[in-house]
C-alpha cells in the first residue's frame, strides 16, 4: 500500500470513529436520560451507572459499525472527489483498483471490529448490563423504604418500619405476607443485598404470627431470623434469551427455536455488512462527486435504514417459517453485494 492509499485511509478512519461515537450516543440517549435520573434523584452510584453504559456499548456498536463504515467511506471519498483529489490521483496513473484497496482495508477493519463485538463482547456486555440493572433496582428498592410509610413494592409483602437509623437498618418493623396472612414483627432489622435476585433481611428480637387451621394462630418468638425478600426487575429478562447466549450456547439450542438460529447467523452477517458498506461508500462517494459531503450523511442513513428494513423483514419471515433462520440474516447482505458490485463497476471501470 503506497503513500496515497494510506492518505485515503487516514481520511476515512477519523470519520469512522466519529460516526460510531455519534450514532452510539443517539441510540443510547434514552437510556442515558433514565440512568442520569437515577443518579440525580435516586443517588445510585455513578460508577455503577458508568459501568452499565459501557456494558451496553457492544450491542449498539453491532448496529453502528456498518452505518459508520458506509458514512465514513462515502463522506471521505466524496470530499476528495469534490476537491478534485480523485481526479489528480487518476491523472497520476491511479486506476480503479487503486481506490478499491484502501476502501477494502477500511471494510476489513470494520468487519473485524464488528466480529469481536458480535461474537464475544455483545453477549458478555448484555449479561453484565442486566446484572448491574438488578443491582441498581435493588439499591433503589432499599432507598424507597421510608420510615412511617407502608411499602408494597416487594412482591407478595407489605413492609412498615417506625424508624430508619441509616440506609439499611430499620426499627419497629412489621412485615405482612399477603398470600398467607403471616405477620412478622421485630425490634430491629437490617437489609443485606444478596448476589441472587433477592434482598435478605436479618430480623432481631421479634415474633412470627402465622395462621393455622380454623381461626387459630401460632405465635413463634425469635432472637434472630433471616428472610429473603423476593425481588424482580420490572422488565424481566431470561438468561435463555438469545442476546445473552454465547455462540456455543446458540449452536446447542438450534432445535429449540428459530430465534437461536437467526441470532447465530446474524452475529456473522452484520460484520460482513461492515465490509460491504466500506466498499459501497467508496463507490457512492466517487459517483456523487459534485455533491461532496452534503449528500454523504443523509444517503448513508437512508441506505442503512433500507438495509435494516430488509433485515427485520427477513427475521419476521423466518419466524413465520417462510425462510430458514440461518439464511434470513444474509438476504440484506446478498442484495447489497449486488448493489456494491454494480456501483464499483460503474465507478472503477
ZIUR-V337016 format. One record per residue. N is the residue number from 0. RES is the residue in three letters. PSI is psi in whole degrees, -180 to 180 (none if undefined). Layout:
BEGIN
{{N:RES:PSI} {N:RES:PSI}}
END
This chain:
BEGIN
{{0:UNK:125} {1:UNK:-177} {2:UNK:-43} {3:UNK:-39} {4:UNK:-39} {5:UNK:-33} {6:UNK:-42} {7:UNK:-43} {8:UNK:-42} {9:UNK:-26} {10:UNK:-35} {11:UNK:-39} {12:UNK:-47} {13:UNK:-36} {14:UNK:-37} {15:UNK:-44} {16:UNK:-46} {17:UNK:-42} {18:UNK:-44} {19:UNK:-44} {20:UNK:-43} {21:UNK:-48} {22:UNK:-35} {23:UNK:-44} {24:UNK:-40} {25:UNK:-45} {26:UNK:-31} {27:UNK:-7} {28:UNK:-47} {29:UNK:-45} {30:UNK:-37} {31:UNK:-40} {32:UNK:-46} {33:UNK:-43} {34:UNK:-36} {35:UNK:-38} {36:UNK:-39} {37:UNK:-38} {38:UNK:-45} {39:UNK:-32} {40:UNK:-25} {41:UNK:-1} {42:UNK:35} {43:UNK:136} {44:UNK:135} {45:UNK:-34} {46:UNK:-41} {47:UNK:-39} {48:UNK:-44} {49:UNK:-43} {50:UNK:-43} {51:UNK:-42} {52:UNK:-45} {53:UNK:-40} {54:UNK:-28} {55:UNK:-22} {56:UNK:-47} {57:UNK:-37} {58:UNK:-38} {59:UNK:-34} {60:UNK:-30} {61:UNK:-35} {62:UNK:-40} {63:UNK:-25} {64:UNK:-51} {65:UNK:-40} {66:UNK:-44} {67:UNK:-35} {68:UNK:-42} {69:UNK:-48} {70:UNK:-46} {71:UNK:-44} {72:UNK:-41} {73:UNK:-45} {74:UNK:-41} {75:UNK:-51} {76:UNK:-34} {77:UNK:-40} {78:UNK:-45} {79:UNK:-34} {80:UNK:-44} {81:UNK:-28} {82:UNK:10} {83:UNK:13} {84:UNK:-38} {85:UNK:-40} {86:UNK:-43} {87:UNK:-42} {88:UNK:-41} {89:UNK:-39} {90:UNK:-28} {91:UNK:2} {92:UNK:6} {93:UNK:122} {94:UNK:-174} {95:UNK:-42} {96:UNK:-22} {97:UNK:-43} {98:UNK:-25} {99:UNK:-35} {100:UNK:-51} {101:UNK:-35} {102:UNK:-42} {103:UNK:-36} {104:UNK:-43} {105:UNK:-42} {106:UNK:-41} {107:UNK:-41} {108:UNK:-43} {109:UNK:-40} {110:UNK:-49} {111:UNK:-41} {112:UNK:-47} {113:UNK:-35} {114:UNK:-42} {115:UNK:-42} {116:UNK:-49} {117:UNK:-39} {118:UNK:-37} {119:UNK:-56} {120:UNK:-32} {121:UNK:-53} {122:UNK:-37} {123:UNK:-47} {124:UNK:-40} {125:UNK:-43} {126:UNK:-44} {127:UNK:-37} {128:UNK:-43} {129:UNK:-39} {130:UNK:-42} {131:UNK:-39} {132:UNK:-35} {133:UNK:-43} {134:UNK:-42} {135:UNK:-45} {136:UNK:-36} {137:UNK:-44} {138:UNK:-43} {139:UNK:-41} {140:UNK:-44} {141:UNK:-43} {142:UNK:-28} {143:UNK:-11} {144:UNK:109} {145:UNK:153} {146:UNK:146} {147:UNK:26} {148:UNK:139} {149:UNK:130} {150:UNK:122} {151:UNK:21} {152:UNK:-12} {153:UNK:123} {154:UNK:122} {155:UNK:0} {156:UNK:151} {157:UNK:138} {158:UNK:135} {159:UNK:140} {160:UNK:138} {161:UNK:-35} {162:UNK:155} {163:UNK:90} {164:UNK:-38} {165:UNK:-169} {166:UNK:-37} {167:UNK:3} {168:UNK:144} {169:UNK:157} {170:UNK:151} {171:UNK:69} {172:UNK:143} {173:UNK:126} {174:UNK:128} {175:UNK:126} {176:UNK:111} {177:UNK:-22} {178:UNK:-40} {179:UNK:-13} {180:UNK:4} {181:UNK:138} {182:UNK:129} {183:UNK:128} {184:UNK:147} {185:UNK:151} {186:UNK:-43} {187:UNK:162} {188:UNK:151} {189:UNK:133} {190:UNK:131} {191:UNK:115} {192:UNK:137} {193:UNK:172} {194:UNK:-26} {195:UNK:-180} {196:UNK:66} {197:UNK:163} {198:UNK:137} {199:UNK:126} {200:UNK:127} {201:UNK:114} {202:UNK:150} {203:UNK:138} {204:UNK:73} {205:UNK:-162} {206:UNK:157} {207:UNK:125} {208:UNK:113} {209:UNK:143} {210:UNK:141} {211:UNK:-162} {212:UNK:142} {213:UNK:-137} {214:UNK:8} {215:UNK:153} {216:UNK:144} {217:UNK:132} {218:UNK:125} {219:UNK:123} {220:UNK:151} {221:UNK:155} {222:UNK:-39} {223:UNK:149} {224:UNK:143} {225:UNK:144} {226:UNK:134} {227:UNK:125} {228:UNK:107} {229:UNK:144} {230:UNK:137} {231:UNK:142} {232:UNK:143} {233:UNK:-42} {234:UNK:84} {235:UNK:136} {236:UNK:145} {237:UNK:142} {238:UNK:-10} {239:UNK:-5} {240:UNK:140} {241:UNK:-24} {242:UNK:-23} {243:UNK:-5} {244:UNK:144} {245:UNK:170} {246:UNK:-38} {247:UNK:-44} {248:UNK:-39} {249:UNK:-43} {250:UNK:-35} {251:UNK:-13} {252:UNK:14} {253:UNK:-39} {254:UNK:-11} {255:UNK:-43} {256:UNK:151} {257:UNK:-26} {258:UNK:-36} {259:UNK:-39} {260:UNK:-42} {261:UNK:-45} {262:UNK:-41} {263:UNK:-48} {264:UNK:-34} {265:UNK:-38} {266:UNK:-14} {267:UNK:-33} {268:UNK:-41} {269:UNK:-42} {270:UNK:-37} {271:UNK:-33} {272:UNK:-34} {273:UNK:-39} {274:UNK:-46} {275:UNK:-43} {276:UNK:-34} {277:UNK:-42} {278:UNK:-40} {279:UNK:-40} {280:UNK:-39} {281:UNK:-47} {282:UNK:-44} {283:UNK:-38} {284:UNK:-42} {285:UNK:-37} {286:UNK:-44} {287:UNK:55} {288:UNK:-27} {289:UNK:-24} {290:UNK:-23} {291:UNK:-131} {292:UNK:-25} {293:UNK:-34} {294:UNK:-12} {295:UNK:-54} {296:UNK:-51} {297:UNK:-38} {298:UNK:-40} {299:UNK:-39} {300:UNK:-40} {301:UNK:-44} {302:UNK:-39} {303:UNK:-42} {304:UNK:-42} {305:UNK:-40} {306:UNK:-48} {307:UNK:-25} {308:UNK:-45} {309:UNK:-41} {310:UNK:-50} {311:UNK:-26} {312:UNK:-40} {313:UNK:-39} {314:UNK:-45} {315:UNK:-38} {316:UNK:-36} {317:UNK:-42} {318:UNK:-30} {319:UNK:-5} {320:UNK:11} {321:UNK:-41} {322:UNK:163} {323:UNK:142} {324:UNK:-32} {325:UNK:-40} {326:UNK:-32} {327:UNK:-47} {328:UNK:-16} {329:UNK:-7} {330:UNK:-46} {331:UNK:-39} {332:UNK:-40} {333:UNK:-44} {334:UNK:-47} {335:UNK:-22} {336:UNK:-44} {337:UNK:-41} {338:UNK:-44} {339:UNK:-44} {340:UNK:-41} {341:UNK:-48} {342:UNK:-40} {343:UNK:-38} {344:UNK:-43} {345:UNK:-40} {346:UNK:-38} {347:UNK:-3} {348:UNK:none}}
END
